Amino acid sequence: MTRRLSRQEVAKLGLYDFLGYIDAFDSPYIGGLEGTHRLIELLGIQKDENFRVLEIGCASGFMSCMIAKEYGCQVTGIDISEVLISKAQDRSNRMGLTNVRFKVADATQLPFDDTSFDAVFGVALVALMPMKDEVLQEFKRVTKPGGSIGTLDLFAKNDADEETVDSFSTTMKTLLEYDVAVLEIQNWRSIFERSGLDSIVIEEYYNDVLLNTRKRSGAIKATMKMVYHMIINGAVRKRMMKLMRLRKTAIMKDDEGFEHLGYLVFTGRKK
Ligand SMILES: C[S@@+](CC[C@H](N)C(=O)[O-])C[C@H]1O[C@@H](n2cnc3c(N)ncnc32)[C@H](O)[C@@H]1O
């Protein structure tokens, strides 16, 4: 069970730990359920108890548990955040699943032997990694020959002006506290094409990047928890105000929001 943290402990949580703690990752984020199902379809995940799937950056385990339940295959989810992995374990216990396991691990150094999995993927993960080529090679290392690799990630639309793309990147850098840029679709294509994978599919979606992605009740609960921690905790308040300001200036340019971002679904096969 994820334990209740003291005010001081909450103040010290990293961005993802904090978002996990307030249950902000309780349903698919980018691309919604539609994008998630398309990725599963392209990955060729099978209803076979010997089929082994690895999700990298699984957060609180929504997608890993969904695949384990719907497909009955063996699923492993890893994430760098201890809080999120504990939440993922809670979720799988609640759902009574015995075919999914979770582990704290770093995407750049996966604690698995070569050729361990039939399908390996990350959602909204590779975009956060400064060394994208290396991360994809690590995905590939743990994939069996003939197995599939996939990602679902945001990209900056080509009609976005340079200033907008730069402000997305500034937002990312400020939030993550390391240097990483938001890519345009042609940058992503080059990365996937030099990955050395076969049968590459890249699908681009230009609408509804974040629409219908969160169950309304879940979103309300997470927002209430966030407001509660902002009220009782000065350190959280400061950080969240900064995040909201950035979100408003750089991403949510108007009420429509996210008009300059699209999402892509990518898959390829290891030779
Ligand atoms: C934007 S969230 C996406 C979470 C989830 N895949 C989803 O779509 O809702 C990125 C996730 O990647 C995790 N993460 C960030 N850097 C990581 C790393 N180096 N290794 C493993 N996980 C990482 C974060 O903790 C977070 O859970």
The ligand as a Gaussian input file, in Angstrom:
#p B3LYP/6-31G(d) Opt

LIG

0 1
 C        4.647000      11.968000     -19.064000
 S        4.691000      10.623000     -17.964000
 C        3.814000       9.391000     -18.876000
 C        3.297000       8.307000     -18.001000
 C        2.464000       7.235000     -18.686000
 N        3.236000       6.486000     -19.642000
 C        1.250000       7.872000     -19.335000
 O        1.210000       7.965000     -20.561000
 O        0.351000       8.292000     -18.581000
 C        6.359000      10.049000     -18.060000
 C        6.680000       8.883000     -17.138000
 O        8.020000       8.466000     -17.393000
 C        8.683000       8.263000     -16.154000
 N       10.130000       8.471000     -16.398000
 C       10.771000       9.635000     -16.613000
 N       12.078000       9.416000     -16.817000
 C       12.268000       8.070000     -16.728000
 C       13.406000       7.215000     -16.850000
 N       14.631000       7.695000     -17.090000
 N       13.221000       5.886000     -16.720000
 C       11.997000       5.373000     -16.453000
 N       10.883000       6.130000     -16.332000
 C       11.018000       7.465000     -16.472000
 C        8.050000       9.276000     -15.219000
 O        8.240000       8.934000     -13.863000
 C        6.592000       9.236000     -15.659000
 O        5.886000       8.237000     -14.995000

